[in-house]
Amino acid sequence: MMAAPHIGFVIAAYAIAAVVLVGMVIAVVADYRTQQKALRRLEGGREGSAGP
Amino acid sequence: MPNIANPTAFLAFVRRALPWLWAATAALFALGLWLALFVAPPDYQQGETARIMYLHVPAAWMAMFIYGVMAIAALGTLVWRHPLADAAQKAAAPLGAGFTFVCLTTGSLWGKPMWGTYWVWDARLTSVLVLFILYLGLIALWRAIDDPGRAARAAAILTLVGSVNIPIIKFSVDWWNTLHQPASVFRLGGPTIAPSLLWPLLIMALAFTLLFVALHLMAIRNEILRRRIARLTMVAAARGDSFAPTLTASVHP
């Protein structure tokens, strides 16, 4: 397969698809971590300020 | 099946479902890529270049499928007032844009060696580009309107108006004389593609679909958390807690 004509186009297509799909996974996971961190901080602050 | 219309039940459902979904997605991608790259024979006319099909076609199906999901979610927002409909719609738009981008770029890379050009203003290509712009417009609309309720209604209306583009994409190759080939899988009379090429394609399509479902569930969960944070931040700000203002920066995407 590597000696086939136009193989560069095939490799480029798979590389771009991998970057975009893995990028979407990373973006969604990173967003989840950001939201969880903010929520923990907010809930921690709420518990800390819940005194008399 | 829990009542996943309830955000708390939805979060519990996502926590249980995600490990299975990711395992199935990874297994299908491994099988699909092995079949697509090493088992499926080269096309008798296009040679190895036809292997781009195993990315391009599933990405194109997902581009349209995700818009269909968003259109149903838009109806959920406007008609049924489902509590998670607008979160589902907002979460799907960036994923739809990503899959459409993959469809356009892989199509372009397939077009250059086969047609002699990366791009042509053909009805199929142009209508998919319009779909990509619609996704970007919807993402921008969500970010431009501060009130989440108004943003949801505006995005729902735009989504439903834009859904007229989906049958145009599907039937563009029949209605107009296009450089793009006509449908060869979902057509009356059955697929015209050989089974040795069709099976890897269907497995890759299933892998793409499960990837979208997993990412969509995670993105909806993120949206639920974002709204919970916004609510708690407002409560904290109303009480005058010192940490509240620092959190507002992380509430907005």
Interface residues (C-beta under 8 A of the other chain):
Chain A: M1 A4 P5 H6 I7 F9 V10 A12 A13 Y14 I16 A17 V20 L21 G23 M24 V25 A27 V28 V29 D31 Y32 T34 Q35 Q36 K37 A38 L39 R41 L42 E43 G45 R46 S49
Chain B: L37 P42 G47 E48 T49 R51 I52 L55 H56 A59 P94 L95 G98 F101 V102 T105 T106 L109 W110 K112 P113 L211 L215 M218 A219 R221 N222 L225 R226 R228 I229 L232 T233 A236 R239 D241 F243 A244 L247 S250 V251 P253
